[in-house]
């Protein structure tokens, strides 16, 4: 995430080749947007993981009730 902010794109270091191996464009977008507000990427990923799990549980409850 620290290389996306300065405009280097998806890569580990600005001098390295681009990385195209992400599994979820939505998760990547959430990380990039979240990185605009905090430099604590590990905490950000944990918050996103808990939010996603809560959303999945909510959808499962709705589906079970239907």
N, C-alpha and C positions, 0 to 999 in steps of 0.2 A: 504494500500500500504506500510505502514511503516513496516509491519511484513513480507512482501514478500522479501524485500531487504536483510534482515539478514538471510534468508533461513528458516523462520518459516512456510512458505506456506500461503494458503488462510485462514486467521483467524484474528479476531480482536486484540487479544493479543497473544503473543507466548505461554502463559500457557493455553490458552483455546483450545477447540476442533476445528478442521478444519471446514471451511464454504464451502459448495458446492452449494450455492444458488445464482449464478450469472446468469444473463439473456443473456449475449452475450459474448462468448469467445473472439471475435475480440476486443470488447470494453475493456474487462479486459486486454487483451494483450497490447493494446494501452496505457492503464493506467500504467501498469507495466513498459513498455519501457519508457514512458514519465517520470515516477517517478525516473528513473535513471539520468535524466537531471535536475529535479527541485524538491524541497520539498514543493512547493505550489500546493497541490493536487486540491484544489478548483478551482484555476485558470486553471490548466491543464484540468479539466473536462469541464470548460466553453469553452476553446479553442477547445477541441475535439468536443463538441456539435455544435459549430458554423461551424467547418470544415465539420462535417457530414451533417448538414443542407445545406450548400453550395453545397456539392456533390449531395445530393438528388434533389436540385433545378436544378442543371446542367443536371442530368439524365432526369428529367421531361421535361426540355426544349428540349433535344435531342429527347426524345420519341414523343413529340408533333410535332416536325419538321419532323419526319419520316413519 
